[in-house]
């Protein structure tokens, strides 16, 4: 579930409808911005991968579990959508100051904050309810991800600590565990390692975004690592976290030698790319390339896990 101040601050704004000049947007565009569609999709893929791998390792069939799959995917998607919408609701003051979030309907005033708040609550509750048709463990993981993202990340740490990135990464890491736990308990090395890969991946990925959007985060007062401690420390942290990914594929030998080799190659390639950034002069150009690599890395790992078990 790729990620802010006191609750009372928002309560004063909930019932308001902003009347600032709206940009020319369509309803579909507003919904896409509200749901953070790309972020939502990137969280659903690991849920499906976790479910798929659990089916594979338990010797089940997807056809026999199609109803369970639908409940898992739809339920988790609703929970994540609800969390993302609540993030938009709470972060409207920050979003007004950042160029990349100016089209969000909470900023343009196309949707009232009260409507956004209730939409987030209703979708979250509906998703949890639907997941009750899977397993209690899957519901628990979904709740942990939702709680961490909405309360510990959005409402507590984002505006206070540079560690907000690490805290927020917990919410995204639970997604493969939700999918696996819908089939059987997730005390298996495969879902644990997939969750750990996702947790670690999010940190350098987010640091790179913070470098790319440094001016926006600084003007909005969000204490991202490069804003507080500078680019050099951030780039060193990126190298360290990517290096932590290196041993993880070797715990997934049950997915085959090809999987281990290909993911390891991706890890080494990303690490080399990160190390080059320590000596480069154009931080923005480097960060843009790192961002593209990291996005493709995530999809590659989880889609490859599906492909090698077909």
C-alpha positions as CSV (number, residue, x, y, z in Angstrom):
1,X,0.0,0.0,0.0
2,X,2.6,2.2,-1.6
3,X,1.9,6.8,2.2
4,X,0.6,12.4,7.7
5,X,-0.8,15.7,12.2
6,X,-3.4,15.9,14.8
7,X,-6.8,14.5,14.1
8,X,-8.5,17.7,15.3
9,X,-6.9,19.7,12.5
10,X,-8.9,17.7,10.0
11,X,-12.2,17.8,11.9
12,X,-12.4,21.5,11.2
13,X,-12.3,20.9,7.5
14,X,-14.4,17.8,7.1
15,X,-17.7,19.5,6.3
16,X,-16.2,22.1,3.9
17,X,-16.5,22.2,0.1
18,X,-13.5,24.0,-1.3
19,X,-14.4,26.7,-3.8
20,X,-11.0,27.4,-5.2
21,X,-10.9,27.4,-9.0
22,X,-11.0,23.9,-10.3
23,X,-8.9,22.7,-13.2
24,X,-10.6,21.2,-16.2
25,X,-11.0,17.6,-15.1
26,X,-13.4,14.8,-15.9
27,X,-15.2,12.6,-13.4
28,X,-13.1,9.6,-14.4
29,X,-9.9,11.7,-13.9
30,X,-11.1,12.8,-10.5
31,X,-11.8,9.2,-9.4
32,X,-8.4,8.1,-10.8
33,X,-6.7,10.8,-8.7
34,X,-8.8,10.1,-5.6
35,X,-8.1,6.4,-5.7
36,X,-4.4,6.8,-6.7
37,X,-5.1,4.2,-9.3
38,X,-1.5,3.3,-10.2
39,X,-0.6,2.9,-6.5
40,X,-3.7,0.8,-6.0
41,X,-2.9,-1.5,-8.9
42,X,0.7,-1.9,-7.7
43,X,-0.7,-3.1,-4.4
44,X,-3.2,-5.5,-5.8
45,X,-0.6,-7.4,-7.9
46,X,1.2,-8.7,-4.8
47,X,-2.1,-9.8,-3.3
48,X,-2.8,-11.9,-6.4
49,X,0.7,-13.2,-6.4
50,X,0.4,-14.3,-2.8
51,X,-2.8,-16.1,-3.5
52,X,-1.5,-17.7,-6.6
53,X,1.6,-19.0,-4.9
54,X,-0.4,-20.4,-2.0
55,X,-2.6,-22.3,-4.5
56,X,0.6,-23.6,-6.1
57,X,2.4,-24.8,-3.0
58,X,-0.7,-26.4,-1.5
59,X,-1.5,-28.3,-4.6
60,X,-4.9,-26.6,-5.0
61,X,-6.4,-25.3,-8.2
62,X,-7.3,-21.8,-9.1
63,X,-10.6,-23.0,-10.5
64,X,-11.6,-24.6,-7.3
65,X,-10.9,-21.4,-5.4
66,X,-12.3,-18.8,-7.8
67,X,-14.9,-17.5,-5.3
68,X,-12.3,-17.2,-2.7
69,X,-10.0,-15.4,-5.1
70,X,-12.7,-12.8,-6.0
71,X,-13.4,-12.2,-2.3
72,X,-9.7,-11.7,-1.6
73,X,-9.0,-9.4,-4.5
74,X,-12.1,-7.3,-4.3
75,X,-12.0,-7.2,-0.5
76,X,-8.3,-6.2,-0.3
77,X,-8.7,-3.7,-3.2
78,X,-11.6,-2.0,-1.3
79,X,-9.6,-1.8,1.9
80,X,-6.6,-0.3,0.1
81,X,-8.7,2.1,-1.8
82,X,-10.4,3.2,1.4
83,X,-6.9,3.8,3.0
84,X,-5.7,5.8,0.0
85,X,-8.9,7.9,0.0
86,X,-8.5,8.6,3.7
87,X,-4.9,9.6,3.0
88,X,-6.2,12.1,0.4
89,X,-8.7,13.5,2.8
90,X,-6.2,14.0,5.6
91,X,-3.4,15.3,3.4
92,X,-5.4,18.0,1.5
93,X,-3.4,20.8,3.1
94,X,-0.1,19.2,1.9
95,X,-1.5,18.3,-1.5
96,X,-2.4,22.0,-2.1
97,X,1.3,22.8,-1.9
98,X,2.7,20.1,-4.2
99,X,2.5,20.4,-8.0
100,X,2.1,16.6,-8.5
101,X,-1.1,16.5,-6.4
102,X,-2.8,19.7,-7.7
103,X,-5.3,17.7,-9.7
104,X,-6.7,15.7,-6.8
105,X,-10.4,16.4,-6.4
106,X,-9.8,17.2,-2.7
107,X,-7.6,20.1,-3.8
108,X,-9.7,21.3,-6.8
109,X,-12.8,21.2,-4.7
110,X,-14.6,18.9,-7.2
111,X,-15.4,16.5,-4.3
112,X,-16.3,17.7,-0.8
113,X,-14.1,16.6,2.0
114,X,-17.1,15.2,3.9
115,X,-17.9,13.0,0.9
116,X,-14.3,11.9,0.6
117,X,-14.1,11.0,4.3
118,X,-17.2,8.9,4.2
119,X,-16.2,7.2,0.9
120,X,-12.9,6.1,2.5
121,X,-14.6,4.8,5.6
122,X,-17.3,2.9,3.7
123,X,-14.9,1.3,1.3
124,X,-12.6,0.3,4.1
125,X,-15.4,-1.3,6.1
126,X,-16.9,-3.0,3.0
127,X,-13.5,-4.5,2.1
128,X,-12.9,-5.8,5.6
129,X,-16.4,-7.3,5.6
130,X,-15.8,-9.0,2.2
131,X,-12.5,-10.4,3.5
132,X,-14.3,-12.1,6.4
133,X,-15.5,-14.6,3.8
134,X,-11.8,-15.7,3.4
135,X,-9.9,-16.2,6.6
136,X,-9.4,-14.3,9.9
137,X,-5.6,-14.2,9.2
138,X,-6.2,-12.5,5.9
139,X,-8.5,-9.9,7.6
140,X,-5.8,-9.3,10.2
141,X,-3.1,-8.6,7.7
142,X,-5.5,-6.3,5.8
143,X,-6.3,-4.4,9.0
144,X,-2.7,-4.1,10.0
145,X,-1.9,-2.6,6.5
146,X,-4.8,-0.3,6.7
147,X,-4.1,0.9,10.3
148,X,-0.4,1.4,9.6
149,X,-1.1,3.4,6.5
150,X,-4.0,5.6,7.8
151,X,-2.9,6.2,11.4
152,X,0.7,5.4,11.9
153,X,1.9,6.8,8.6
154,X,-0.6,9.4,7.3
155,X,-1.9,10.8,10.6
156,X,1.2,10.4,12.9
157,X,4.6,10.0,11.3
158,X,4.5,11.6,7.9
159,X,4.6,15.1,9.3
160,X,7.0,14.4,12.1
161,X,9.8,11.9,11.3
162,X,12.0,10.9,8.4
163,X,11.3,7.4,9.5
164,X,7.8,7.9,8.0
165,X,9.1,6.0,4.9
166,X,10.0,2.9,6.9
167,X,6.7,3.0,8.9
168,X,4.6,3.4,5.7
169,X,6.5,0.5,4.1
170,X,4.9,-1.9,6.5
171,X,1.5,-1.3,5.0
172,X,2.6,-2.3,1.5
173,X,4.5,-5.4,2.8
174,X,1.4,-7.2,4.0
175,X,-0.2,-7.5,0.6
176,X,1.3,-10.9,-0.4
177,X,0.5,-12.1,3.1
178,X,-3.2,-11.2,2.6
179,X,-3.3,-13.3,-0.6
180,X,-1.5,-16.3,0.8
181,X,-3.4,-16.3,4.1
182,X,-6.7,-16.5,2.2
183,X,-5.6,-20.0,1.3
184,X,-3.6,-21.2,4.3
185,X,-1.6,-19.8,7.2
186,X,1.3,-17.7,6.0
187,X,4.0,-19.2,8.2
188,X,5.8,-20.3,5.0
189,X,9.2,-19.0,3.8
190,X,7.8,-17.9,0.4
191,X,5.2,-15.3,1.6
192,X,7.5,-14.1,4.3
193,X,10.3,-13.5,1.8
194,X,8.0,-11.9,-0.7
195,X,6.7,-9.5,2.1
196,X,10.3,-8.7,3.1
197,X,11.3,-8.0,-0.5
198,X,8.3,-5.6,-0.8
199,X,9.1,-3.9,2.5
200,X,12.7,-3.3,1.7
201,X,11.9,-2.3,-1.9
202,X,9.6,0.5,-0.8
203,X,12.2,2.4,1.1
204,X,14.7,3.2,-1.6
205,X,11.8,3.6,-4.0
206,X,10.3,6.3,-1.8
207,X,13.7,7.9,-1.1
208,X,14.1,8.3,-4.9
209,X,10.7,9.9,-5.2
210,X,11.6,12.3,-2.4
211,X,14.8,13.3,-4.3
212,X,12.8,13.9,-7.5
213,X,10.2,15.9,-5.6
214,X,12.5,17.6,-3.2
215,X,11.3,21.1,-3.7
216,X,7.7,20.1,-3.4
217,X,8.2,18.2,-0.1
218,X,10.3,21.0,1.2
219,X,7.7,23.6,0.5
220,X,5.0,21.4,2.0
221,X,7.0,20.9,5.1
222,X,7.1,17.1,4.9
223,X,10.3,15.8,6.6
224,X,11.4,13.4,4.0
225,X,15.0,12.1,4.3
226,X,16.6,14.3,1.6
227,X,14.7,17.4,2.8
228,X,16.0,16.9,6.4
229,X,19.5,15.3,5.9
230,X,20.3,16.1,2.2
231,X,20.9,14.1,-0.9
232,X,24.2,12.5,0.0
233,X,22.9,10.7,3.1
234,X,19.8,9.7,1.2
235,X,21.8,8.2,-1.6
236,X,23.9,6.2,0.8
237,X,20.7,4.9,2.5
238,X,19.4,3.9,-0.9
239,X,22.5,1.8,-1.5
240,X,22.3,0.1,1.9
241,X,18.6,-0.8,1.5
242,X,19.1,-2.2,-2.0
243,X,22.1,-4.2,-0.7
244,X,19.8,-5.8,1.9
245,X,17.8,-7.3,-1.0
246,X,20.8,-9.3,-2.3
247,X,20.4,-12.4,-0.1
248,X,16.6,-12.7,-0.3
249,X,16.1,-14.5,-3.6
250,X,18.2,-17.4,-2.3
251,X,15.5,-18.1,0.3
252,X,13.1,-18.6,-2.6
253,X,14.9,-21.6,-4.3
254,X,11.5,-23.4,-4.2
255,X,10.5,-21.0,-7.1
256,X,13.3,-22.4,-9.2
257,X,16.9,-21.6,-10.1
258,X,15.7,-19.3,-12.9
259,X,13.8,-17.1,-10.5
260,X,16.7,-16.8,-8.1
261,X,19.1,-16.0,-11.0
262,X,16.9,-13.4,-12.6
263,X,15.9,-11.6,-9.4
264,X,19.5,-11.6,-8.2
265,X,20.5,-10.0,-11.6
266,X,17.9,-7.3,-11.0
267,X,19.2,-6.7,-7.5
268,X,22.8,-6.4,-8.6
269,X,21.8,-4.2,-11.5
270,X,19.8,-1.9,-9.2
271,X,22.7,-1.8,-6.7
272,X,25.2,-0.8,-9.3
273,X,22.9,1.9,-10.5
274,X,22.5,3.1,-7.0
275,X,26.3,3.2,-6.4
276,X,26.8,5.2,-9.5
277,X,24.5,7.8,-8.0
278,X,27.1,8.4,-5.2
279,X,29.5,9.7,-7.8
280,X,27.2,11.4,-10.2
281,X,26.6,15.1,-10.6
282,X,23.0,15.2,-11.9
283,X,21.0,13.9,-9.0
284,X,17.6,14.6,-10.7
285,X,18.5,12.7,-13.9
286,X,19.8,9.8,-11.8
287,X,16.7,9.8,-9.6
288,X,14.4,9.7,-12.6
289,X,16.2,6.6,-14.0
290,X,16.2,5.0,-10.6
291,X,12.5,5.5,-10.2
292,X,11.8,3.8,-13.5
293,X,14.0,0.9,-12.6
294,X,12.4,0.5,-9.2
295,X,8.8,0.5,-10.6
296,X,9.8,-2.2,-13.2
297,X,11.6,-4.1,-10.5
298,X,8.5,-4.6,-8.4
299,X,6.4,-5.8,-11.3
300,X,9.1,-8.0,-12.6
301,X,9.6,-9.9,-9.3
302,X,5.9,-10.6,-8.6
303,X,5.0,-11.3,-12.2
304,X,8.0,-13.6,-12.5
305,X,6.9,-15.5,-9.4
306,X,3.6,-16.1,-11.1
307,X,5.1,-17.1,-14.4
308,X,7.6,-19.7,-13.0
309,X,4.8,-21.5,-11.1
310,X,2.4,-21.8,-14.0
